[in-house]
Amino acid sequence: MNKKRVRRVSLRPTAINLGYESRAGARRASTPLGELCSGVLAWLTPRRMTTTIGLATGLVLAGAIGMHPAHAGTYVMRNCDVPGHGNALMYPWQADSTPLPGFSVTDACATGGGVGFNVDESVSGGHDTSILLIKPTGERSQIKFVKLVLWFAARLAGSGQPLNFFSTDLRSGGVSQYGLSTTPPGSENIVADQQLSPDTSMVRLVLRCGGPGAAYSRDTPCVAANRVPLLVRGMEVTLSEDVPPIVLQPGGPLLQGGPQRGIRTLTYAASDSQSGLNKVEVLLGETVVASQDLTPRCPYADFTVCPASEHGSFEIDTRAVTNGAHRLMVRVQDAAGNARVVYGETAVEVANELTPAASTDPREYTLTARFEQRSGSTLTVPYGRRVSVRGRLSQGSVPVAAGTLIDVLERRDRRGAREVSRAHVKTKADGSFSAVLATTRPSRTVRLAYRPVEGNQVVSPALRLRVRAASRLRASLRGRVVRFSGRVLSRPIPKAGKRVLMEGRAPGSAWTTFRRLRADRKGRFSGAYRLRVRRPGVTLKIRALVRSEAGYGYLSSRSRAVTLRVR
């Protein structure tokens, strides 16, 4: 057996200096922020996981089917209390069915208490207890283990023979590999990770009187100083699978043949018994005309993290595309990123009625719109600031009737985003109207639209609203230790969290990045660092930089600077 010790990160603030050698002997790195040093981030939020529920089988495929190349995408399963993700059940982890005398396991995951490994006043050498995670079989047998991350507290102090905590993973051929290892006295608030092999069939977390293997004495008991020497607060397992979803041939009135006008219905059904389904999209040609995001229904707490099957219907507005023949495509993606595409058996012939040409119709509708704050078509604003759009609708030279409904259409600034109707406003007697745009949502393109009783809708020129990110920062300085915490206010946050750069400035120095960290799904971040030299009277400043990035629809911005005075 090969014994391997895996990286272990303590959550206690440590004295890792920035710009000079740390206690741990870190190599020197020159930076103007010589007075500050980085600390250990309290609750790092890893990439979001995805595991699913069992799916219905036996779906028969029909029609032309496409499939993205298998790529063994990864997703994550979280159990108990993983920071930033709330409480979840311990299952599919399970306690050892036959614990040896002196040990027991308490499952308090549902209430946020984690998994407690309990001991009597003394236990015999070689005795242990454990919790297990066993690879599923049957339809979910293609799922593979990638990595294990644990949040735990090991209070292993005591007398007699030492208590030890370690992990093992059982691989093909019945070979067990040792992974994580913690010896007395242990420590509070530990984050540890272990890489797992694709052929791992079981992961086991063990508390033993004595060391791994034969490194113990049966004649000497363990007398623990704490009745709960090991508390596992949260478990996160990264998994992989490369099996695409199963998708039935779509149906419904939209595919019944003949010219299609207005809003038509399309039915669909799909399943994925591995990681589960997280997105369904319908396209006419290259245009996404309907979609459903299943992520809000993903519990992320079993091997199948998202819904195992989904069926329903979409109301397709054929006016979203030009008249003519369009190939229909239903695209389904699972939680691991595998996708399958099913095409309609025949092309959809769109034949909506057109409005008369503007050059020959004296009753042509004219719709104008502009930002109240400026005359240009692009406006950049801070998060949360009120923005208004004013416009006018007329038919020829005559204003439309008071009370005419105008749609406010918005499209997110990201690839593949659909234009959706966010609100309705009414015209006044002179055909004018105003609409208030929320700036607590990401950057987007805005158009105003009017749909006559007959004919195509009339839309205004596009307006681009660019919204800056927002964050809040608090910090304190006691002695030489600076602690900070904050929150990214501009949401939604990407699944993997949001990058935040901490910047600092000492007197006479430029602003310098001294920490890169990641906020959790609720936007929270925190950390601590230590001043190398305590110089009473010196004033330091720190601030948080929230940068623009793919999947996050806000422009970069910085928080208010916090001033700290060394005493």
C-alpha angles and dihedrals in degrees: 000000000000116000115211126183114213128209113277124194123202116215094211115108109261135192101253103154124214114224098011141049116300129216088261090057097254114178117261119263122185117231135150089237091079095147096061132068131193123249136198116284110238106222114012111198112218126204115300116261132221129203129158150219122247113283132218111259136204097061109159116221120224135179127016111334128192128192134193112238113273109258105167093243118201131232134171137242118201128195135183113355112343107175113261096013107075129232125323135174121273091236131133082038109078136192120249105272093218110039115183119248116285096032135086139164126228119202110207097149095120091062097040096260097116125210116315122204104207130196134193120233089285137001132199123258114268093022117126146162130212149175120230139207112198124196111248122248134207117032092002097049092109090069112106134194118246110165143351124214122186134192108200150140119229113197098176101154118126143106136278116030114004123257114230133194119205141149132226134190121207114221137186114304092031094280116152120209121201115227126162118030133185124178131191134326088023124185144251126254102017126174112196133170134197129193112229130206123245088238093055109128100178139017119205130191110202135192108192138177096234131012132301118289114001095335097119141080120235091204097060119067128212116241107194121208090212126050088218103042092168127039116178105198100181142000125203120186122189111214135185137205135163103198112120121221124268114244129188122219107273120242143174138104093308089068099042093101132248128074115331122212136177119344118353132178127245124187126205142174130194140164141188120186094188117058095346135236123301107164140027121187134180121205133189103201105317095334121101103223099172138010141172124205110208095183094102087061094053112107094188090207106105135044088268100054102178133042110303094213138015134184132169144106140278128214102226118203103211089194088076088079134046122265115274139063117326129182111236118221131183111201120192125187129191129216092265092055098256112140138193127196126206121191127210115255091239135021119265112243107213114200111167119166114260127222116243116272113280093231094061102035114082088191093061114149117239121197121186130179137174140167113269090219097056144002099239126093094240125064127181116199139168118259112279099016117136115252126186132194121204126194148148135231121203137164108223104316094330123093116237120250118284113264096035109154119242120192120222106217122194134185123190117237095249136098115275095011116152125228109243135183109249103175147346128235131186129231123240125230091278093050094255124131141173131210131193116223121209114235093191087085129072126275114290149160116258129202131174116222139190122194113202120212087253126028138020123321120266117227135191124234112279121269120203118217114193116193124198120223120251133210140173124219134191126183141173135191121210116173104319098330119099116196124189138180133175149153135237102231099189107086161221095067118210117258092253092050129253127289114238125186119206114214128192139183131200121198110292094010133108123245108279133186109241103165138032115196141152128242118220126245089279091053096251123145136164143168147155137226138177133235112236093213126026109222111176114222096025115128120217129187130204133181139172123244116205106195130203113252141162112292093021113093101204134093120244119274141163130233125238109285116251117216119216124189120205111230 
